[in-house]
Amino acid sequence: MRAIVAVVAVIIIMFAAYSLYDTFYINQHAFSSYKLKQYKPVPVVVDDNSGKRNGDGSGTDYDEDSFTRLKEVNKDAKGWLTVHNTNIDYPVVQGKDDLEYASKDIYGNTSITGAIYLMTDNAGDFSDPYNVIFGHHMDNGAMFGDLEKYKDKDYFDSHKTGWLYANGRYYRLDVFAVMMTDAYNKNIYDKDALKIKERINYILSNSEYYKILTDSDKEALERFEKEGVKVLDELQKSGDPALVLALSTCESAITNGRIVVFFKATPVDAKDLPGFNNNGGGENGGNSDNTPETPSVIDKLTAIGHPFGSDNWAFLNLVCVIYCVVVILPFTKTRLKFSQSRAAKKIRELYSGYGYSGADAMAIIKYGDKIKAKLKRFRLRVNTGTAIEIFILVSSVLSFFLTEDMTTPVVMCDKYTPLMIAISALMFIVDVICFVYRDMRILTPEEVAQMRRPEGTTNGN
């Protein structure tokens, strides 16, 4: 019964540990990591004369290599979205419908955190004047969790800007409204329900807070609606917006509630984006003097992982490591196991015949030397087994941490699981061979006295 209870308790503890890890992983994985930011599109400053990327010139080379690599990871990637001084710093994808990336991350893995994704009805090249981008509301601020904070007017006024990279072009983002609505509002979630001018008027008249768009802004948006991407260069020169972005996430205060934050998107040269490489600093997300950070900050970001580059870590491999640890750590039973060498030495020394009489003394004379030799060999096995088990434990720990990256999603097993099982099996075999004494021995006088004590007494006869 004790054994059954122990097994059940271990299973419950392991399941609880896995649940805690899973919660931790979900919360942490939802943030944009260094591994993800290596794909962030970065403009590289080049020398106007030499063309070298030494950062000494005023020219800008639009280096799309990183985003091209992101497209190789996920062909559905459509752009990159950043809102300064928030956790919003993610690639934007577009699925076959508006549910695909609600439960799938940028790498295509099933994930309850999902990804940041463009509404399926929108054009993937951001050629629509009105674009809806979805993201989950995470309580820890990841994904679109920070949109909740825009309900506070001070936060709305202090988190004004961001940028969007899409279709080889950069846009400066300026917030102009925040709205509480529901998921069935066609004026927000149907891109064809209203013309852009009517939609702007609807947004401004139904928002919690807003900034009035100028007549020039509205005219530019209407012009882009009519003429499309061919006017982007002209709008860039005039400094007028081309797009409206609606960032949408869940809001728990309303049934099927949504909070939507609206930005106007103005096409710009990348070097004109304040604080391009920094989400901290002044109100525009960069330094307090609005000086752009050096692009090399993001250039140097690399993926975090282990030497073998696995995309997952295996739960069974961790179980194997735990087994090796339990076998060798000095718990009550294992402490007795490792003390067998000293006990065998003590018993061996008692086999001199002192304290024995009669048949026991005769047995000592007949078998004593043979038993002492067996005890000597047993001591050698215990000492050797101790050294081998320490080596196996170190090997299992190193093998796990060199082949598994616990910041990645967990799977039941991977290609390293046979190795970890082999290590655990070796630990078991060594334990059975080296720490179990199978030969007979003669009881010591103390043991004989203990066996002869009447129940309830402390002194032997």
C-alpha positions in Angstrom: 0.0 0.0 0.0 2.9 2.4 0.9 4.4 1.7 -2.5 1.1 2.4 -4.3 0.7 5.6 -2.4 4.3 6.6 -3.2 3.8 6.0 -6.9 0.5 8.0 -7.0 2.1 10.8 -5.0 5.1 11.0 -7.4 2.7 11.1 -10.4 0.7 13.9 -8.8 3.8 15.9 -8.0 5.2 15.5 -11.5 1.9 16.5 -13.1 1.7 19.6 -10.8 5.3 20.5 -11.7 4.5 20.2 -15.4 1.4 22.4 -15.0 3.5 25.1 -13.2 6.1 24.9 -16.0 3.4 25.0 -18.7 1.9 28.2 -17.2 5.3 29.8 -16.9 6.2 28.9 -20.5 2.9 30.2 -21.8 3.4 33.5 -20.0 7.0 33.9 -21.0 6.7 32.6 -24.6 4.0 35.2 -25.4 6.6 38.0 -25.2 8.7 38.9 -28.2 12.1 37.2 -27.6 15.6 37.7 -28.9 15.1 34.6 -30.9 12.1 36.2 -32.6 13.7 39.7 -32.9 16.5 38.4 -35.0 14.0 38.5 -37.8 13.0 42.1 -37.2 13.6 44.3 -40.3 16.4 46.7 -39.7 17.5 49.6 -41.9 21.3 49.8 -42.0 23.0 53.1 -42.2 25.6 53.2 -45.0 28.2 55.7 -46.2 26.9 57.7 -49.1 30.2 57.6 -51.0 31.6 54.1 -50.3 28.4 52.3 -49.8 30.0 50.4 -46.8 27.7 49.7 -43.9 30.0 51.4 -41.4 27.4 53.7 -39.9 29.4 56.8 -40.7 27.2 58.2 -43.5 23.8 59.6 -43.6 22.4 57.2 -46.2 20.1 54.3 -45.4 20.2 50.9 -46.9 16.9 49.1 -46.5 18.2 45.8 -45.4 15.4 43.2 -45.8 17.5 40.2 -45.2 16.1 39.6 -41.7 12.5 39.8 -42.8 13.3 37.5 -45.8 14.6 34.9 -43.3 11.3 35.3 -41.4 9.4 34.6 -44.6 11.4 31.4 -44.9 10.3 30.5 -41.3 6.7 31.4 -42.1 5.4 32.3 -45.5 2.4 34.0 -43.9 4.5 36.8 -42.4 3.2 40.1 -43.8 5.0 42.8 -41.7 6.4 43.9 -38.4 4.5 46.0 -35.8 6.0 48.0 -32.9 4.3 50.3 -30.5 6.9 52.3 -28.5 7.1 51.8 -24.7 4.8 48.8 -24.8 5.4 45.0 -25.2 3.9 45.2 -28.7 6.9 44.3 -30.9 5.9 41.4 -33.2 5.7 40.1 -36.7 2.3 40.3 -38.3 1.0 37.2 -40.1 -2.2 36.5 -42.1 -3.9 33.1 -42.1 -6.4 31.4 -44.3 -9.1 32.6 -41.8 -9.3 34.7 -38.7 -9.1 31.6 -36.4 -5.9 30.0 -37.7 -3.4 32.2 -35.8 -5.6 32.6 -32.8 -4.2 29.3 -31.7 -1.0 29.0 -33.6 2.3 30.9 -33.1 4.6 32.5 -35.6 6.5 29.2 -36.0 3.4 27.3 -36.8 3.2 25.5 -33.4 -0.1 25.1 -31.6 -0.2 27.8 -28.9 -3.0 29.3 -26.8 -1.1 32.7 -27.0 -1.5 32.6 -30.8 0.2 35.3 -33.0 -0.4 38.9 -34.1 -2.4 38.5 -37.3 -4.0 40.7 -40.0 -7.7 40.2 -40.7 -8.1 37.8 -43.5 -10.4 40.2 -45.5 -7.5 42.8 -45.6 -5.0 42.8 -48.4 -1.8 41.1 -47.3 0.4 43.9 -48.8 -1.4 46.6 -46.6 -2.9 48.2 -49.7 -6.2 48.8 -47.9 -6.8 52.2 -46.3 -8.3 50.4 -43.2 -6.6 47.4 -41.7 -7.6 45.3 -38.6 -4.9 43.5 -36.6 -5.8 41.0 -33.9 -3.9 39.7 -30.9 -4.7 37.9 -27.6 -5.2 39.9 -24.4 -2.5 38.5 -22.0 -2.8 39.6 -18.4 1.0 39.9 -18.1 1.1 42.5 -20.9 2.3 40.2 -23.6 0.8 40.1 -27.2 -1.9 42.8 -27.2 -2.3 42.9 -23.4 -1.0 46.5 -23.2 -3.9 47.7 -25.3 -6.0 47.5 -22.1 -3.9 50.3 -20.6 -5.1 52.7 -23.3 -8.4 53.0 -21.4 -6.4 55.3 -19.1 -6.1 58.8 -20.6 -2.7 59.5 -19.2 -1.4 56.3 -20.8 -3.2 57.1 -24.0 -1.5 60.6 -24.1 2.0 59.2 -23.3 2.1 56.2 -25.6 1.6 57.9 -28.9 3.8 56.3 -31.5 5.1 53.2 -33.1 6.1 51.9 -36.6 5.0 49.3 -39.1 7.1 47.5 -41.7 5.1 46.1 -44.6 5.7 45.3 -48.2 9.2 46.8 -48.1 8.1 50.1 -46.7 8.1 51.7 -43.2 5.2 53.6 -41.7 5.2 55.9 -38.6 2.3 55.1 -36.4 0.4 57.8 -34.4 -2.4 56.9 -32.1 -5.6 58.9 -32.5 -8.5 57.0 -30.8 -9.4 54.1 -28.4 -12.8 52.5 -28.5 -14.7 49.9 -26.4 -17.0 47.8 -28.6 -18.1 44.2 -29.3 -17.0 41.5 -31.7 -20.1 42.0 -33.9 -19.6 45.7 -34.7 -19.5 45.7 -38.6 -18.4 49.3 -38.6 -15.1 48.1 -37.0 -14.7 44.6 -38.3 -16.0 44.8 -41.8 -13.5 46.6 -44.0 -16.1 47.3 -46.7 -18.9 48.5 -44.4 -17.8 52.2 -44.6 -15.7 54.5 -46.7 -12.6 55.7 -44.9 -14.0 59.2 -44.3 -17.2 57.8 -42.8 -15.2 55.3 -40.8 -13.0 58.0 -39.3 -16.1 60.0 -38.3 -17.7 56.9 -36.7 -14.5 56.1 -34.8 -14.1 59.7 -33.4 -17.7 59.9 -32.4 -17.7 56.6 -30.5 -14.3 56.6 -28.9 -13.4 56.9 -25.2 -10.5 59.2 -26.1 -9.4 60.6 -29.4 -7.3 63.2 -31.2 -8.9 65.1 -34.0 -7.5 64.2 -37.4 -6.7 67.2 -39.6 -8.5 67.8 -42.9 -5.1 67.1 -44.5 -5.0 63.7 -42.9 -8.6 62.8 -44.0 -7.9 64.0 -47.5 -4.7 61.9 -47.7 -6.6 58.8 -46.5 -9.3 59.3 -49.1 -6.8 59.8 -51.8 -5.1 56.5 -50.9 -8.5 54.8 -50.9 -9.1 56.0 -54.4 -5.6 55.7 -56.0 -3.9 53.0 -54.0 -0.2 52.4 -53.4 0.9 54.5 -56.4 0.5 57.6 -54.2 2.7 56.3 -51.3 5.8 58.2 -52.4 3.9 61.5 -52.7 2.3 61.0 -49.3 5.7 60.2 -47.9 7.0 63.5 -49.2 4.1 65.5 -47.9 4.1 63.7 -44.5 0.4 62.7 -44.8 -1.0 59.3 -43.6 -2.0 56.5 -46.0 -3.5 53.8 -43.7 -5.5 53.4 -40.6 -4.6 50.5 -38.3 -7.1 49.1 -35.8 -5.4 47.0 -33.1 -8.0 44.8 -31.6 -8.0 42.5 -28.5 -10.5 41.1 -26.0 -12.0 43.2 -23.2 -13.5 41.3 -20.3 -15.9 44.0 -19.0 -18.3 43.4 -21.9 -19.8 40.1 -23.3 -17.7 39.4 -26.4 -16.1 42.8 -25.6 -13.3 44.2 -27.6 -10.9 47.1 -27.0 -9.6 48.7 -30.2 -6.8 51.2 -30.5 -6.5 53.2 -33.8 -3.3 54.5 -35.4 -2.8 56.5 -38.5 0.1 55.2 -40.5 2.3 57.6 -42.5 4.9 56.3 -45.0 8.4 57.5 -44.0 12.0 56.9 -44.6 13.3 54.6 -42.0 16.0 57.0 -40.7 13.1 59.4 -39.8 11.6 57.0 -37.3 12.4 58.2 -33.8 13.9 55.6 -31.6 13.7 53.0 -34.3 15.8 50.4 -32.3 14.6 51.1 -28.8 11.3 50.8 -27.1 12.4 52.7 -24.1 13.3 56.3 -23.5 11.3 59.4 -24.4 7.7 59.7 -25.3 8.4 58.6 -28.9 10.0 55.4 -27.8 13.6 56.3 -28.3 16.0 58.7 -26.6 14.5 61.7 -24.9 16.0 63.9 -27.7 14.3 61.7 -30.4 17.7 60.6 -31.8 17.5 57.2 -33.4 19.5 54.4 -31.8 22.2 52.7 -33.8 20.7 49.8 -35.9 23.6 47.5 -34.8 21.7 46.9 -31.6 19.3 44.6 -33.3 21.8 43.4 -35.8 23.7 41.7 -33.0 20.6 39.8 -31.6 20.9 36.0 -32.1 18.6 33.1 -31.3 18.9 31.8 -27.8 19.1 28.0 -27.6 21.6 25.2 -27.0 24.4 23.8 -29.2 22.1 21.4 -31.0 19.4 23.8 -31.9 16.3 21.7 -31.0 12.9 23.4 -31.3 11.5 21.4 -28.3 12.6 19.8 -25.1 11.4 16.3 -24.0 9.6 15.6 -20.7 10.9 12.0 -20.6 14.4 13.2 -20.7 13.8 15.3 -17.6 12.3 12.2 -15.9 15.5 10.3 -16.7 17.6 13.0 -15.1 15.3 13.0 -12.0 15.7 9.2 -11.7 19.5 9.5 -11.7 19.3 12.2 -9.1 17.0 10.2 -6.8 19.2 7.1 -7.0 22.3 8.9 -5.8 21.1 11.7 -3.5 21.5 11.0 0.3 17.9 10.4 1.2 17.3 7.9 4.1 17.5 4.7 2.1 20.3 5.8 -0.2 22.3 7.0 2.8 22.1 3.4 4.1 23.1 2.2 0.6 26.3 4.1 0.5 27.1 3.2 4.1 27.3 -0.5 3.2 31.0 -0.3 2.6 31.7 0.8 6.2 29.2 -1.8 7.6 30.9 -4.6 5.6 34.3 -3.5 6.9 33.0 -3.6 10.5 31.4 -7.0 10.1 34.6 -8.4 8.4 36.6 -7.3 11.4 34.3 -9.1 13.8 34.9 -12.4 12.0 37.9 -13.0 14.3 35.9 -15.4 16.4 35.7 -13.0 19.4 32.4 -13.2 21.2 31.3 -16.4 19.4 30.9 -19.8 21.0 29.7 -23.3 20.1 28.3 -23.8 16.6 28.9 -20.1 15.7 32.6 -20.4 16.6 32.9 -23.5 14.5 31.2 -21.8 11.6 33.7 -18.9 11.9 36.6 -21.3 11.7 35.1 -23.1 8.7 33.6 -20.2 6.7 35.2 -17.0 8.2 38.0 -16.5 5.7 35.6 -17.1 2.8 33.0 -14.7 4.1 35.6 -12.1 4.8 36.9 -12.4 1.2 33.3 -12.0 -0.1 32.8 -8.9 2.1 36.0 -7.4 0.8 34.9 -7.9 -2.8 31.5 -6.4 -1.9 33.2 -3.3 -0.4 35.2 -2.9 -3.7 31.9 -3.2 -5.7 30.2 -0.5 -3.5 33.1 1.9 -3.8 33.4 1.3 -7.5 29.6 1.6 -8.0 29.6 4.9 -6.0 32.2 6.4 -8.4 30.3 5.1 -11.5 26.9 6.5 -10.3 28.4 9.9 -9.6 29.9 9.9 -13.2 26.5 8.7 -14.6 24.6 11.5 -12.7 27.0 14.2 -14.0 26.7 12.7 -17.5 22.8 12.7 -17.4 22.7 16.3 -16.2 25.2 17.6 -18.8 23.5 15.6 -21.6 20.1 17.1 -20.7 21.2 20.7 -20.6 23.3 20.4 -23.7 20.5 18.9 -25.8 17.4 20.4 -24.3 16.2 24.0 -24.3 13.5 24.5 -21.6 12.5 27.9 -23.0 10.9 26.0 -26.0 7.7 24.0 -26.0 7.7 20.6 -24.3 7.1 17.3 -26.1 7.0 13.8 -24.7 10.2 12.6 -26.3 12.8 13.6 -28.9 15.8 12.1 -30.7 17.8 12.3 -27.5 15.3 10.3 -25.4 17.0 6.9 -26.3 20.3 8.3 -25.0 18.7 9.5 -21.8 16.9 6.1 -21.3 20.2 4.3 -21.8 21.9 6.4 -19.2 19.0 5.7 -16.7 19.2 2.0 -17.5 22.9 2.0 -16.9 22.3 3.7 -13.5 19.8 0.9 -12.6 22.2 -1.9 -13.7 25.1 -0.4 -11.7 22.8 -0.1 -8.6 21.7 -3.7 -8.8 25.2 -5.1 -9.4 27.2 -3.0 -7.0 24.9 -2.4 -4.1 23.1 -5.7 -3.4 25.0 -8.2 -1.2 23.8 -11.7 -2.2 26.2 -13.9 -0.3 25.5 -15.4 3.2 27.2 -14.2 6.3 27.2 -15.2 10.0 25.3 -13.0 12.4 27.4 -10.9 14.7 27.0 -11.3 18.5 25.1 -8.0 18.7 22.6 -9.2 16.0 22.1 -12.5 17.8 21.5 -10.7 21.1 19.0 -8.4 19.4 17.1 -11.4 18.0 16.9 -13.0 21.5 15.4 -10.0 23.3 12.0 -10.7 24.7 9.4 -8.3 23.3 9.2 -5.1 25.3 12.7 -5.4 26.9 15.9 -3.5 26.2 18.5 -5.9 27.4 19.4 -9.1 25.6 20.2 -12.4 27.3 
